[in-house]
Amino acid sequence: MQDHGGSLHPIHYYSGNLDIVAQGMGPCLIAVQAVHLALQASSGMVLGQTVNVRCPHAVSALMNQAKVTSVTSSCWGNWLTTLTAPNIVLQHAPVTNPSSCMMSAMTEVLLEDEGEITHDCVTLTYAATSLITETPIENAELELFVDGSAQVIEGNRRAGYAVTSTTKVVASGHLPDNFSAQAAELVALTRACTLASGSIANIYTDSRYAFGVVHDFGVIWQSRQFLTSAGSPIKHAGLVNDLMFSMKLPKKLVVIKVKAHLTTNTTEAKGNALADVAAKQACSYATVRVCSGSTAQKTILPPKSIIDLYKDVPLYEA
């Protein structure tokens, strides 16, 4: 719109559909993407002149914050490039602006009778991100170590998982033979979260993939309904969904990444080594039926004590 004769007059209309990734964002981030696309579409007409952008969401405030975990670094960088350009002026406007007619469906839950946005965009957006941290809690009620394993035994694929403390196996089991190591890691972490239901727990994993699902990718995938930008399901969608649900069960949860096969005599090294041994041993158990990613049945350990087995095995693999 352009000022003409003391009032604003439209000079061009832009509209379009958001892609699947953008559709999975919250209403505030959808507004940021809409502003970004509108500025790109109008750049040929603006030609570097000053543009006042009026939006019912606090776009400027969001851009002044740290990157939201549910937005990729590439997307966030594109937003910053477009929205912080010297000729762009971001302004807050009531929802009675013309574009609100097309956005009413996604903003109606945020409005009151006077027609103003009643929420804080920054608070609402960052509240939707994962609240799981990676700093161990002192005097936690549970200290659990998880590991998943997929290997070939006598020409046959085998998979298993284990959840342990520093001294004993808490849960372990065989998984379907077509499970990958990543899938087994997800099952192990999901099982640990379930066991920690209602408790304050530190859970340690040596899987960067499982750790990333908890702290980085999980929230993004969940907001997209576990679909890729091409519209196809992500890998291990069911298992990731189970993990995202189980993460809500503990009273307070911290998931910590530890290095695999440590040679030190620390608590983390001992617990991780025990989980590694137990997960590999679980691959040899009798097959159990798994209905979903989080329902692997607990398998009773062989008569030999896992503690005795642990004493005979070094803290690291040769």
N, C-alpha and C positions, 0 to 999 in steps of 0.2 A: 504494500500500500504506500501511497505517496501523498504528502501534504499538498493540497491544492485548494486555494480559496478559503483557508482556515479550517479545513476538515480533511480527513483521510479518505482517499479514493483508491480502490483496487486497480492495479494496472496489469496484474497477471495472476493466474490461479495455478497452483501446483498440487498434485495429489498422487498417491501411489500406495501400493501395498508394502508393508514391512516384511522382511524375510523371516524365516522360521526362527532364527537366532534372536532377532529383535523382539519378536512376538512373545518370547519366553521371559523377557525382562519385566521388572516391575513397572508400574505406571510412570514413575519419575524418570527412570532410565529410558523408557519408550519415548518420553517427551524430548530427552536429550538427543536421541537418535533422529527423531522427527526434525528437530531444529538443524541438526547436522545435514540431513538430506535436503532440507529446504534451501539451506545456504549453498550447497553444491549445485542444486538445480538452477538457482537464480544467479550464479556467479557470472554467467555470460551476459546478463543484463546489467548487473551492478557495476562490473568493470573496476573493482577496487575502491568504489566510493563508500562512504560511511553508511552502515546498515544498522538500524535499531531493531532488535529482535524482541518481540513481546511474547512472553510465554507464561502460562498459569503455574508453571513449576520453577523452582529455584535452580535453574540451569547453571548460573554463574557460581552459586555456592557449591554445587556438586563438583564442578570443575576445579575448585580450589582445594578439594579434599584429596586424600590418597586414593589410589586406584581401587575400585570396587572389585572384590574377588570374583564376582559373577560375570565380569566383563574381561575379555581377553586383552592382553597388552597391545595387540595390533589395533583393536577397535578403540581402545582408550586413547592411543596415540593419534588416531585419525580424528577423534573428537577434539583433542587439544589443538591440533593443527588448524582445524576449521573454526572452532568456537573462541579461540584466544587470539585470532588474527587482529592486527591493529585497527582495522576498519569495522570490526564487529562490536556492537554495544548490546549487551544482554540486559533486558529489563523484565521485571516481574509485572504481570498484567492480570486483571481479574479474568475469570473463565468465561466472561461474556464476549471475548474476542471471537471473530468469525470462525476460526479453526476449531473452537471448542465444540461446535455442533457435530463435528466428525469424531471428536475424542470423548464424548460424553459417556460412552459405554465403559471406558477404562477409568474414568475419574469420578463416576457418580458416587462411589462408596466413600469418597474423600470430601464430599461437599456438604454444606449446610444451607439453610434457607436463603441466606444473604448472597449466595453464589460465589463465595470465596473459597480458595483452597484452605482447609483448616489443619493441615498436617505440616510437619517439618520434613522437607524432602531429604535432608541429610540423615536425620534420625531414622526415618522410615526405610531408607535405602540400605544403610549400614546395619540396621537391625535384622535385615533379611539374610545377611551373610552368616557363614558358619561361626559359631561361638566357641568352637573347640580350639584350645590353645596347645602349645607344644612345650610349655614350661612345667616340669614335674611339680606336683602338689606335695608339699611336706606333710608327713603323717597321713598319707592317703590310706583308706580302708583296704584297698586292693592294689597290688603291684602284679600285673600280668604281662606275660611275654607271648607273642603269637608268631607262628610261622606256617607257611604252606609249602608243599613240595610236589613236584611232578617229575617222574623219572621213568626210565625203561628198565624193567626187571625181567631177565630171561626172555627178552624179545617182546615183552608186553608192557604197554603204557600203564602206569600206576600214579595215583594222586592221593594225597592225604593232608591233613591239617592238624595242628596242635595248639593248645593254650596251656601255658605253664606258669608256675611261680618260679622263684629262684631255686626251689628244692624239689618240687614235685609236679607231675602232670595233672592239670585240672580237667582237661577235656581233650580228646583226640578222636580221629576217625578217618576211615577210608572214604574217598570221594569217587564219583564216576570217572572212569578211565579217560574220558575225553576232556577232563578239566585240565587247564593249563596251570602253570605256577602262579600266574596273576590271579586266576579264578580261585585257586586254593588259598592264596593270601587274603582275598576278600572274605571268604568263608571263615577263616580263622579269626579275623578282626571282628566280623559280625558276631561270631560265637562269643568272643570275649566281652563285647558290649552287652550281650544278652545276660551273660553270667554276672556282670557288674550292675545289673538293674537295681536302681534305688541306692547305689553305693557311690562313694567318691573313689575314683579309680585312675591310676596311671597305667596306660597300656603302651607297651614298647613293641615296635615292629622294625625289621630291617628291610622292608619292602618300600622302595621309593614310590612305587605305583599305588599301593594301598594308602600310604601316607599322603600322597597327592590327592587321592579321591576325598579323603577327610578334610584336608586343608585348602585345596585349590579347585580341583575339577568337579567334585561332587555337586556343589551348589550350582555351578554353571550348567551341568548336565540336567540337574533336577529342574531348573528353571526352563529348560528347553524341552521338558517332557522326555528326556533321555534320547533325543534325536540329534543327529549331526546336522550341519548346515545344508546337507543335501536331502534331508528329510528321512534318512534311514536310521534305524535303531543303533545306538552306540554298542560297542563290544561289552559283554557282560552286563547288559542293562538291568536284568533281573537281580543280579547279585549286588550291583551298586545301589539299586533301590532298597534292597533289604538292609544294606549297611547304613544308608541314610536314615532309615527308620530306627534301627537298633541304636544309633548314636544318641537318640533322645531318651533312652531308657535309664542310663546312669544318672544319679543325682548331680554329679559333676564329673566331667570326663576330660582327660588330657591324653593325647596320642603323640608319642615321642618317636622320632626316627633314630635308630642306633645303627652303627656300622656292623656289617656281618662278619663273622669269623674273627672276632677280636681275640688277641692273645693275652690281654691284660687280665688281672684277677679281680676286676670290679664286679659289682652286683649286676650291672647291665650285661656284661660279657657272659657271666655264668647263666643268667636267665635266658639270654638269646641262644647260647649254645645248647642248653637243654631243650628249648623249643625246636631248634633245628634237628636235633637227634630224634625227638619224639615225632615230628612231622614226617621224617624219612621212614621211621619205623612204622608209622600209620599207613604208609603206602602198601605194606605187605599184609595188612589186616584183611579179613574176609570182607567182600563187597557188601555195602549197605545201600538201601534204597534212599535216594534223596529226592524229595518232592519239589523243593525250591532251594535257592541258594543258601538260605539260613536254617534249613531243617535237617542238616546232616546229623544222624544219630550218634550219640556218644558210644564209643567202642571201649570195652574193658581191655586193659592192658594185659599182655602175657604174664604168666606167673612170675617171671624174673622182675625184680624191682627195678623201676626206671632209675632209681637213685644209684643202684649198683652198676647199671649200664652206664650211667653218666660218669661214674668214677673211672671207668675203663676207657673213656673216650676223651681225647684232647679238646680244648676249648675252641679249636679251629680245625678246619679240614685241611688235609695234606694237599 
